[in-house]
Amino acid sequence: MRPKRFLLCFIIGMMMASFLPLSQGLAFSEAGLSRGQLVYVPVYSHVYWGDLEKKFLLTGIVSIRNTDPNHAITIILADYYDSDGKLIRSYLPKPLTLNPMASTRFIVKESDTKGGSGANFLVKWKADTEVNEPIMEGVMIGTAFSQGISFTSRGKTIKNK
């Protein structure tokens, strides 16, 4: 009985192992390569708390990370919009090159309440060749009343180059 059980386990294990290269290949082929994108990043200047919808002010940070180990990317736009979609500020006076594996950030101060709870950034980047897509996140942090909150939001590509 044990030899049959061993043989059955061995056969099932070999079948499962034969699928590993295929699944790894699929994951690799789906890796996001691009020459540029327009990315929407939610960045809240405040959230609400309590029954009376009191505002809890937040510092908002847009973090941009070049995930390509071999190629630079260029950030060509970093614009901050309010909840109504009105442009508040352009954070980038000239293009900014991010070397391989480098990162940068844009900060909305806690005292800047113009954005509202629906504030966001549009970030546009480009590269000379296909590269790994950068990671873009909103990082919000606030402290008040001996309490602190922090959370993140992930950027969403809305247009590929």
C-alpha positions as CSV (number, residue, x, y, z in Angstrom):
1,M,0.0,0.0,0.0
2,R,2.8,2.5,0.9
3,P,4.6,2.0,-2.4
4,K,1.4,2.8,-4.4
5,R,0.7,5.9,-2.2
6,F,4.3,7.0,-2.7
7,L,4.0,6.5,-6.5
8,L,0.8,8.4,-6.6
9,C,2.3,11.3,-4.6
10,F,5.3,11.3,-6.8
11,I,3.2,11.4,-10.0
12,I,1.1,14.2,-8.7
13,G,4.1,16.2,-7.6
14,M,5.8,15.8,-11.0
15,M,2.6,17.0,-12.7
16,M,2.4,20.0,-10.5
17,A,6.1,20.8,-11.0
18,S,5.7,20.6,-14.8
19,F,3.3,23.5,-14.6
20,L,5.7,25.8,-12.7
21,P,7.7,27.0,-15.7
22,L,4.5,27.7,-17.6
23,S,3.0,29.7,-14.7
24,Q,6.3,31.6,-14.1
25,G,6.5,32.3,-17.8
26,L,3.0,33.7,-17.9
27,A,3.7,35.9,-14.9
28,F,6.9,37.2,-16.5
29,S,5.3,37.8,-19.9
30,E,2.5,39.9,-18.2
31,A,5.1,42.2,-16.6
32,G,4.2,45.7,-17.5
33,L,6.6,47.1,-20.1
34,S,6.0,50.5,-21.5
35,R,7.6,53.6,-23.2
36,G,5.4,56.0,-21.2
37,Q,2.0,56.5,-19.5
38,L,-0.4,59.0,-18.0
39,V,-1.2,57.8,-14.5
40,Y,-3.9,58.9,-12.1
41,V,-2.9,58.9,-8.4
42,P,-5.5,59.6,-5.7
43,V,-4.1,61.8,-2.9
44,Y,-6.5,62.9,-0.2
45,S,-5.9,66.2,1.5
46,H,-8.4,65.1,4.2
47,V,-10.8,62.4,5.3
48,Y,-13.9,62.7,7.3
49,W,-14.6,61.3,10.8
50,G,-17.5,61.3,13.2
51,D,-21.2,61.8,12.6
52,L,-20.7,65.5,11.9
53,E,-18.2,64.8,9.1
54,K,-15.3,66.6,10.7
55,K,-12.2,66.9,8.6
56,F,-9.0,65.1,9.5
57,L,-6.2,66.9,7.6
58,L,-3.5,64.8,5.9
59,T,-0.2,65.3,4.3
60,G,-0.3,63.8,0.9
61,I,2.8,62.4,-0.8
62,V,3.0,61.0,-4.4
63,S,5.9,58.5,-4.5
64,I,7.2,57.6,-7.9
65,R,9.7,54.7,-8.2
66,N,11.6,53.7,-11.3
67,T,11.5,49.9,-11.1
68,D,13.7,49.3,-14.1
69,P,17.2,48.2,-13.1
70,N,18.8,49.2,-16.5
71,H,17.0,52.3,-17.9
72,A,16.1,55.8,-16.8
73,I,12.6,57.3,-17.1
74,T,11.6,60.9,-17.4
75,I,8.8,62.4,-15.5
76,I,7.3,65.2,-17.7
77,L,4.1,66.1,-15.8
78,A,3.0,66.1,-12.1
79,D,-0.2,68.1,-11.8
80,Y,-2.3,68.3,-8.6
81,Y,-6.1,68.6,-9.0
82,D,-8.9,69.2,-6.5
83,S,-12.1,67.2,-6.0
84,D,-13.8,69.2,-8.8
85,G,-11.1,68.4,-11.3
86,K,-9.7,71.9,-11.3
87,L,-5.9,72.2,-11.6
88,I,-4.4,73.5,-8.3
89,R,-0.6,73.3,-9.0
90,S,1.9,71.9,-11.4
91,Y,4.7,70.4,-9.4
92,L,7.2,70.0,-12.2
93,P,8.7,73.1,-13.8
94,K,10.9,71.0,-16.1
95,P,11.3,67.3,-16.9
96,L,12.9,65.2,-14.2
97,T,15.0,62.1,-15.0
98,L,14.8,59.2,-12.7
99,N,17.9,56.9,-13.0
100,P,17.4,53.1,-12.8
101,M,15.9,52.1,-9.5
102,A,15.7,55.8,-8.3
103,S,12.6,57.4,-6.8
104,T,11.2,60.9,-6.2
105,R,8.2,62.4,-4.4
106,F,5.9,65.3,-4.5
107,I,4.4,66.6,-1.2
108,V,1.1,68.3,-0.5
109,K,1.4,69.9,2.9
110,E,-1.2,69.1,5.6
111,S,-2.1,72.9,5.7
112,D,-3.0,72.8,2.0
113,T,-6.7,72.0,2.1
114,K,-7.5,73.1,-1.4
115,G,-7.6,69.5,-2.9
116,G,-10.3,68.1,-0.8
117,S,-11.2,64.4,-0.2
118,G,-11.1,63.7,-3.9
119,A,-7.8,65.3,-4.7
120,N,-5.5,63.6,-7.2
121,F,-2.4,63.9,-9.3
122,L,-1.9,63.2,-13.0
123,V,1.7,62.0,-13.7
124,K,3.1,61.6,-17.1
125,W,6.3,59.8,-17.8
126,K,8.3,58.6,-20.8
127,A,11.3,56.4,-21.7
128,D,13.5,56.0,-24.7
129,T,12.9,52.2,-24.8
130,E,10.4,49.8,-23.2
131,V,11.0,49.7,-19.5
132,N,9.4,48.2,-16.4
133,E,6.4,50.4,-15.4
134,P,7.2,52.6,-12.5
135,I,5.3,52.3,-9.2
136,M,3.2,55.3,-8.3
137,E,1.5,55.6,-4.9
138,G,-0.2,58.2,-2.9
139,V,0.9,58.1,0.8
140,M,-1.3,60.0,3.2
141,I,-0.4,60.6,6.8
142,G,-2.0,62.7,9.6
143,T,-1.8,63.2,13.3
144,A,-4.3,64.9,15.5
145,F,-5.8,64.5,19.0
146,S,-3.0,62.1,20.0
147,Q,-4.1,59.9,17.1
148,G,-2.4,59.1,13.8
149,I,-3.6,57.6,10.6
150,S,-1.8,56.6,7.4
151,F,-2.8,54.8,4.3
152,T,-1.7,54.4,0.7
153,S,-3.4,54.5,-2.7
154,R,-2.1,53.0,-5.9
155,G,-1.8,54.9,-9.2
156,K,-3.9,53.8,-12.2
157,T,-2.7,54.0,-15.8
158,I,-5.3,55.9,-17.8
159,K,-3.3,56.2,-21.0
160,N,-0.4,54.3,-22.5
161,K,2.1,55.8,-24.9
